[in-house]
Amino acid sequence: MRKKQLPIKYRRHGLYIWCNKCKKKVNKGCAHAERQVYQSRIYNPATRQADCIKTWHTENVDEAFQLHLGYKRELQRNHFVVVAPAPTPVAPRFLKAAAAIYFNYLEDNGVPEFTQRHNTKKHIDGQQRFIVRFLDIVQGEVGKLSVFPITYVDVKLVGLFDAWLRGQGFSDATYNSHMGACRYFFDYLINKHGVEMRNPFQEVKKRLIAYSPEIITEVELEAFFDVITPKNGIGVKGKNKNRVQHYQPWLVPVFKFSLLIGERLDGIVRLRWGDVHDNYIGIPNWKVNRLKNTTVYGCYAPITKDLASLLIEFGVENDSDDYIILPERVNRDTLKAQLTKSFTHFWRLTASKKNVTFKHLRKTYLTRMASLGVTTLKHTNDETLRKHYLAEKELASKFRNVQLFDLKAR
């Protein structure tokens, strides 16, 4: 390689030939042509040193000089304030390290506040569990994940995971959850860290899920409430078959409340007396509000005749900050789990052959409301809901004397 030359017209401007081998400006005696570069070394009046340094990776001296002049003008505009460039994030190379980075992302660790997702612990645990299962399959095939490149993950490994999932006999929904978690994982690596690869899960087709349209009839509800007794509440749990009592005296009123507001478990256990208004209960959408870091999203449950009677039973004189359901219970997540397990336990004691869970109370409510010609109060589109806020509150007032279900008092 020929030695670099600096014409006389380009000298005394702060542009030099620098040798990365000698670590100094090039004199005639330097023989390291392959290590020579054009470099700006400009005097900084603020520090009184030539510490404004920039290397130009070009072999053309004319181009280097033009870049040098541009750099000088930039320094003058900035009053010679030299700002260090932001560090370029290094994309993870190996699968184990990449998984650790993604798990931190799910937990909002080291993530700017405006991009945080505020995922629930249940969601995080589920996503991590699904991905770890895939990593276990990969490890069984290729060995150590700490030295296995991300870009080596291919459709063959996805096929092994698919075969394992099918062999476990998981439901279609659970299969989709596993594959979806892994697809999001690789989307994150590709889009956020610039890993150059095609998502190996992109071609996985979602399994069609046969959603149950079951609702619970009034006759079935009566039979269900009849079996909720202390004697019927005894069950077993765990490998050791330990006895557990599912019965609680407040179960029937809480199940009725759930039926009469048609809300998901989050709404049922977190509603407070302050959410109760003259004609309706305002139900925040906790999931959307958490993700969007706001409080504006929600829906409305009209206070029907039977719901009003139940609220009086619960005690409307309670403080507005108290929970409507069991205000003395601090851990609302534990309460949610108890409600779903108790519902499933007692439903199995009925003569019904329907595959029904706690969420079917909401389906039953929505079906009953639809039969009355009402489809807006539980709107799935939050933007539409906000646009029709006043109309929905007016509509709620028309249910004051409506009895949704003809159930006997208990």
C-alpha positions as CSV (number, residue, x, y, z in Angstrom):
1,M,0.0,0.0,0.0
2,R,1.3,3.5,-0.9
3,K,2.0,6.0,1.8
4,K,-0.6,8.7,2.2
5,Q,0.3,12.2,1.0
6,L,-0.9,15.5,2.3
7,P,-0.6,18.3,-0.3
8,I,0.8,21.7,0.8
9,K,-2.5,23.4,0.3
10,Y,-4.2,21.1,2.9
11,R,-1.5,21.6,5.6
12,R,-1.8,24.0,8.5
13,H,-5.6,23.5,8.7
14,G,-5.5,20.9,11.4
15,L,-5.6,17.9,9.1
16,Y,-2.8,15.3,9.5
17,I,-1.8,11.8,8.5
18,W,-1.8,9.7,11.6
19,C,-0.2,6.3,12.1
20,N,-2.1,3.9,14.3
21,K,1.0,1.8,14.7
22,C,3.4,4.6,15.8
23,K,0.6,6.4,17.6
24,K,1.7,9.8,16.3
25,K,1.6,12.1,13.3
26,V,3.4,10.7,10.3
27,N,6.9,11.9,9.5
28,K,8.9,10.9,6.5
29,G,10.4,7.9,8.4
30,C,7.1,6.1,9.0
31,A,6.9,2.8,7.0
32,H,3.4,1.6,8.2
33,A,1.4,2.7,5.2
34,E,-1.3,0.2,5.9
35,R,-1.9,1.7,9.4
36,Q,-2.0,5.4,8.2
37,V,-5.3,7.4,8.2
38,Y,-6.3,11.0,7.7
39,Q,-7.2,12.6,11.0
40,S,-8.4,16.0,12.2
41,R,-6.7,17.3,15.3
42,I,-8.2,20.7,16.0
43,Y,-7.1,23.1,18.7
44,N,-9.9,23.6,21.3
45,P,-9.8,27.2,22.8
46,A,-11.8,26.0,25.8
47,T,-9.3,23.4,26.9
48,R,-6.3,25.0,25.1
49,Q,-5.4,21.6,23.7
50,A,-5.8,19.9,20.3
51,D,-8.4,17.5,21.7
52,C,-11.0,17.7,19.0
53,I,-10.0,14.6,17.2
54,K,-11.7,12.7,14.4
55,T,-10.5,10.0,12.0
56,W,-11.7,9.9,8.4
57,H,-11.8,6.4,6.8
58,T,-11.2,7.4,3.2
59,E,-8.2,7.0,0.9
60,N,-9.1,10.2,-1.0
61,V,-7.3,13.2,0.4
62,D,-9.7,15.7,-1.2
63,E,-12.7,14.0,0.5
64,A,-10.8,13.9,3.8
65,F,-10.2,17.6,3.6
66,Q,-13.8,18.4,2.9
67,L,-14.9,16.2,5.8
68,H,-12.3,18.0,8.0
69,L,-13.7,21.5,7.0
70,G,-17.2,20.3,7.9
71,Y,-16.1,19.1,11.2
72,K,-14.4,22.4,12.0
73,R,-17.6,24.3,11.1
74,E,-19.6,22.0,13.4
75,L,-17.2,22.6,16.3
76,Q,-17.5,26.4,15.8
77,R,-21.3,26.2,15.8
78,N,-21.2,24.2,19.0
79,H,-18.6,26.5,20.6
80,F,-16.2,23.6,20.7
81,V,-18.4,21.6,23.1
82,V,-17.5,18.0,22.2
83,V,-20.3,15.6,23.0
84,A,-19.4,12.0,23.2
85,P,-21.5,9.8,20.9
86,A,-24.1,7.7,22.5
87,P,-22.9,4.1,22.9
88,T,-24.2,1.8,20.2
89,P,-26.1,-1.1,21.8
90,V,-24.5,-4.4,21.0
91,A,-26.9,-7.0,19.8
92,P,-26.8,-10.2,21.9
93,R,-25.1,-13.1,20.0
94,F,-26.1,-16.2,22.0
95,L,-29.5,-17.6,22.9
96,K,-29.1,-17.7,26.7
97,A,-28.0,-14.1,27.0
98,A,-30.8,-13.0,24.6
99,A,-33.4,-14.7,26.8
100,A,-32.1,-13.0,29.9
101,I,-32.3,-9.6,28.1
102,Y,-35.9,-10.3,27.0
103,F,-37.0,-11.4,30.5
104,N,-35.7,-8.1,31.8
105,Y,-37.6,-6.3,29.1
106,L,-40.8,-8.1,30.2
107,E,-40.3,-7.0,33.8
108,D,-39.5,-3.3,32.7
109,N,-36.0,-3.6,34.1
110,G,-33.7,-1.0,32.5
111,V,-36.5,0.1,30.1
112,P,-37.4,3.8,29.6
113,E,-40.5,4.7,31.5
114,F,-42.4,5.8,28.4
115,T,-42.0,2.3,26.8
116,Q,-42.8,0.3,29.9
117,R,-45.7,-2.2,29.5
118,H,-46.5,-2.8,33.2
119,N,-47.1,-6.4,32.6
120,T,-48.8,-8.4,35.4
121,K,-46.7,-11.0,37.2
122,K,-49.0,-13.7,35.9
123,H,-48.4,-12.6,32.3
124,I,-44.6,-12.4,32.8
125,D,-44.5,-15.8,34.5
126,G,-46.5,-17.3,31.6
127,Q,-44.3,-15.8,28.9
128,Q,-41.1,-16.9,30.6
129,R,-42.4,-20.4,31.2
130,F,-43.3,-20.9,27.5
131,I,-39.9,-19.6,26.3
132,V,-38.0,-21.7,28.8
133,R,-39.7,-24.8,27.5
134,F,-38.6,-23.9,24.0
135,L,-35.0,-23.3,25.3
136,D,-35.0,-26.7,26.9
137,I,-35.9,-28.3,23.6
138,V,-33.1,-26.4,21.9
139,Q,-30.6,-27.3,24.6
140,G,-31.5,-31.0,24.3
141,E,-30.7,-30.8,20.6
142,V,-27.7,-28.5,20.4
143,G,-26.1,-28.4,23.9
144,K,-25.1,-25.3,25.7
145,L,-27.3,-22.3,25.0
146,S,-24.6,-19.9,26.3
147,V,-22.6,-20.5,23.1
148,F,-25.4,-21.2,20.7
149,P,-25.9,-18.3,18.2
150,I,-29.4,-16.8,18.0
151,T,-29.3,-16.8,14.2
152,Y,-28.8,-20.6,14.3
153,V,-32.4,-21.1,15.5
154,D,-34.3,-22.4,12.5
155,V,-37.5,-24.1,11.4
156,K,-36.1,-27.5,12.3
157,L,-35.8,-26.5,16.0
158,V,-39.3,-24.9,15.8
159,G,-40.5,-28.2,14.4
160,L,-39.1,-30.1,17.4
161,F,-40.9,-27.7,19.7
162,D,-44.1,-28.2,17.8
163,A,-43.8,-32.0,18.1
164,W,-43.1,-31.7,21.8
165,L,-46.2,-29.5,22.4
166,R,-48.4,-31.9,20.4
167,G,-47.0,-34.8,22.4
168,Q,-48.0,-33.1,25.7
169,G,-51.6,-33.0,24.7
170,F,-52.0,-29.3,25.3
171,S,-55.2,-27.5,24.3
172,D,-55.2,-25.4,21.1
173,A,-55.2,-22.2,23.2
174,T,-52.2,-23.4,25.2
175,Y,-50.4,-24.4,22.0
176,N,-51.0,-20.9,20.6
177,S,-49.7,-19.3,23.8
178,H,-46.4,-21.2,23.6
179,M,-45.8,-20.4,20.0
180,G,-46.9,-16.8,20.4
181,A,-44.5,-16.1,23.3
182,C,-41.6,-17.5,21.2
183,R,-42.6,-15.4,18.2
184,Y,-42.7,-12.2,20.3
185,F,-39.3,-13.1,21.7
186,F,-37.7,-13.3,18.3
187,D,-39.6,-10.2,17.1
188,Y,-38.1,-8.3,20.0
189,L,-34.5,-9.4,19.2
190,I,-35.0,-8.6,15.5
191,N,-36.7,-5.2,15.9
192,K,-35.1,-3.9,19.1
193,H,-31.6,-5.3,18.9
194,G,-31.1,-5.6,15.1
195,V,-30.5,-9.3,15.1
196,E,-30.2,-10.1,11.4
197,M,-32.4,-13.1,10.8
198,R,-35.9,-14.1,9.8
199,N,-38.3,-14.9,12.6
200,P,-38.3,-18.7,12.7
201,F,-41.8,-18.7,14.3
202,Q,-43.3,-16.5,11.6
203,E,-44.7,-19.4,9.6
204,V,-46.3,-21.2,12.6
205,K,-50.1,-21.1,12.1
206,K,-52.4,-20.5,14.9
207,R,-54.7,-23.3,15.8
208,L,-58.4,-22.6,15.5
209,I,-60.0,-22.5,18.9
210,A,-63.6,-23.6,19.3
211,Y,-64.9,-21.0,21.8
212,S,-67.8,-22.3,23.9
213,P,-71.0,-20.3,23.4
214,E,-72.5,-21.9,26.6
215,I,-74.6,-19.8,28.9
216,I,-76.1,-20.8,32.3
217,T,-79.9,-21.0,32.4
218,E,-81.9,-19.8,35.4
219,V,-82.7,-23.4,36.3
220,E,-79.0,-24.3,36.2
221,L,-78.2,-21.3,38.3
222,E,-80.7,-22.3,41.0
223,A,-79.3,-25.9,41.0
224,F,-75.8,-24.5,41.2
225,F,-76.6,-22.2,44.2
226,D,-78.4,-25.1,45.9
227,V,-75.2,-27.3,46.0
228,I,-73.1,-24.5,47.6
229,T,-73.2,-25.9,51.2
230,P,-70.5,-26.6,53.8
231,K,-71.0,-30.4,53.4
232,N,-70.5,-30.2,49.6
233,G,-67.5,-27.8,50.0
234,I,-65.1,-30.5,51.1
235,G,-62.5,-31.3,48.4
236,V,-58.9,-32.4,48.0
237,K,-55.9,-30.7,46.5
238,G,-52.3,-31.5,45.7
239,K,-50.4,-34.8,45.3
240,N,-51.0,-35.6,48.9
241,K,-54.8,-35.2,48.5
242,N,-55.1,-32.8,51.4
243,R,-58.6,-31.9,52.4
244,V,-59.7,-28.4,51.6
245,Q,-63.0,-26.5,52.3
246,H,-64.3,-24.6,49.3
247,Y,-67.4,-23.3,51.0
248,Q,-67.7,-19.8,52.3
249,P,-71.0,-18.1,53.4
250,W,-70.3,-15.2,51.0
251,L,-69.9,-17.3,47.8
252,V,-73.5,-17.2,46.6
253,P,-73.9,-13.3,47.0
254,V,-70.5,-12.8,45.2
255,F,-71.5,-15.2,42.4
256,K,-74.8,-13.3,42.0
257,F,-73.0,-10.0,42.0
258,S,-70.7,-11.3,39.2
259,L,-73.7,-12.4,37.3
260,L,-75.5,-9.1,37.6
261,I,-72.6,-6.8,36.5
262,G,-71.1,-9.1,33.8
263,E,-67.5,-8.1,34.6
264,R,-64.3,-10.0,34.6
265,L,-62.7,-11.1,37.8
266,D,-60.3,-8.1,38.0
267,G,-63.4,-5.8,37.9
268,I,-65.3,-7.8,40.4
269,V,-62.7,-8.0,43.2
270,R,-61.4,-4.4,42.7
271,L,-64.6,-2.4,42.4
272,R,-65.1,0.0,45.2
273,W,-68.2,1.8,46.6
274,G,-66.9,5.0,45.0
275,D,-67.6,3.4,41.6
276,V,-71.3,3.1,42.4
277,H,-73.4,5.9,41.1
278,D,-77.1,6.6,41.0
279,N,-78.0,4.5,38.0
280,Y,-74.8,2.6,37.1
281,I,-71.5,1.2,38.3
282,G,-68.4,2.6,36.6
283,I,-66.0,-0.2,35.9
284,P,-62.4,0.8,35.0
285,N,-60.6,-1.3,32.4
286,W,-57.6,-2.1,34.6
287,K,-55.7,-3.9,31.9
288,V,-55.9,-1.1,29.3
289,N,-55.4,1.6,31.9
290,R,-52.3,-0.1,33.2
291,L,-50.8,-0.5,29.7
292,K,-51.6,3.1,28.7
293,N,-50.8,4.6,32.1
294,T,-54.1,6.3,32.4
295,T,-57.5,6.0,34.1
296,V,-59.9,7.1,31.4
297,Y,-60.9,3.7,30.0
298,G,-63.8,1.7,31.4
299,C,-67.4,0.6,30.9
300,Y,-70.7,0.7,32.7
301,A,-73.0,-1.8,34.4
302,P,-76.6,-0.5,34.9
303,I,-78.0,-0.9,38.4
304,T,-81.0,-3.2,37.8
305,K,-83.6,-3.9,40.3
306,D,-82.0,-7.2,41.5
307,L,-78.5,-5.6,41.6
308,A,-79.8,-2.7,43.7
309,S,-81.2,-5.2,46.2
310,L,-77.9,-7.0,46.4
311,L,-75.9,-3.8,46.9
312,I,-78.2,-2.9,49.8
313,E,-77.5,-6.4,51.2
314,F,-73.7,-5.7,51.0
315,G,-74.1,-2.4,52.8
316,V,-74.0,0.9,50.8
317,E,-73.1,2.8,53.9
318,N,-69.5,1.6,53.5
319,D,-66.7,4.1,52.8
320,S,-66.3,5.0,49.2
321,D,-62.7,3.6,49.2
322,D,-63.8,0.2,50.5
323,Y,-64.0,-2.7,48.1
324,I,-67.6,-3.8,47.4
325,I,-66.6,-7.5,47.8
326,L,-65.1,-8.5,51.1
327,P,-63.3,-5.2,51.9
328,E,-61.5,-6.9,54.8
329,R,-59.5,-9.1,52.4
330,V,-56.2,-7.4,51.5
331,N,-54.9,-9.8,48.8
332,R,-57.3,-9.5,45.9
333,D,-55.3,-11.9,43.7
334,T,-55.8,-14.7,46.3
335,L,-59.5,-13.8,46.4
336,K,-59.7,-14.2,42.6
337,A,-58.1,-17.6,42.7
338,Q,-60.5,-18.7,45.5
339,L,-63.5,-17.6,43.5
340,T,-62.6,-19.5,40.4
341,K,-61.6,-22.7,42.2
342,S,-64.8,-22.7,44.3
343,F,-67.0,-22.1,41.3
344,T,-65.4,-25.0,39.5
345,H,-65.7,-27.3,42.5
346,F,-69.4,-26.6,43.1
347,W,-70.3,-26.7,39.4
348,R,-69.0,-30.2,39.2
349,L,-71.5,-31.2,41.8
350,T,-74.5,-30.2,39.6
351,A,-76.1,-32.5,37.2
352,S,-75.2,-30.3,34.3
353,K,-73.0,-31.8,31.6
354,K,-71.9,-28.3,30.3
355,N,-68.3,-27.4,30.5
356,V,-68.8,-24.2,32.5
357,T,-66.3,-22.0,34.4
358,F,-66.5,-18.7,36.3
359,K,-66.2,-16.6,33.1
360,H,-69.5,-18.0,31.9
361,L,-71.3,-15.8,34.4
362,R,-70.1,-12.9,32.2
363,K,-71.3,-14.6,29.0
364,T,-74.7,-15.2,30.6
365,Y,-75.0,-11.6,31.5
366,L,-74.0,-10.3,28.1
367,T,-76.4,-12.7,26.4
368,R,-79.3,-11.5,28.7
369,M,-78.4,-7.9,27.9
370,A,-78.3,-8.6,24.2
371,S,-81.8,-10.2,24.4
372,L,-83.0,-6.9,25.8
373,G,-81.5,-5.1,22.8
374,V,-78.5,-3.6,24.7
375,T,-75.0,-4.0,23.1
376,T,-73.2,-0.8,24.0
377,L,-72.7,-0.9,27.8
378,K,-69.9,-3.5,27.6
379,H,-68.2,-2.1,24.5
380,T,-65.0,-3.8,23.4
381,N,-63.9,-0.7,21.6
382,D,-62.6,1.7,24.2
383,E,-62.5,4.7,21.8
384,T,-66.2,4.1,20.9
385,L,-67.0,3.8,24.5
386,R,-65.5,7.2,25.4
387,K,-67.4,8.8,22.5
388,H,-70.7,7.5,23.8
389,Y,-70.1,8.1,27.5
390,L,-73.1,10.3,28.1
391,A,-75.5,8.2,26.0
392,E,-74.5,5.1,28.0
393,K,-75.2,6.7,31.4
394,E,-78.6,7.8,30.1
395,L,-79.3,4.3,28.9
396,A,-78.3,2.8,32.3
397,S,-81.1,4.8,34.0
398,K,-83.7,2.8,32.0
399,F,-82.7,-0.4,33.9
400,R,-83.7,0.9,37.3
401,N,-86.8,-1.3,37.5
402,V,-85.5,-4.2,35.3
403,Q,-85.1,-7.6,36.9
404,L,-82.4,-9.4,34.9
405,F,-82.8,-12.9,36.5
406,D,-85.7,-14.4,38.4
407,L,-83.7,-16.1,41.2
408,K,-85.1,-17.0,44.6
409,A,-83.6,-15.2,47.6
410,R,-81.1,-17.0,49.8
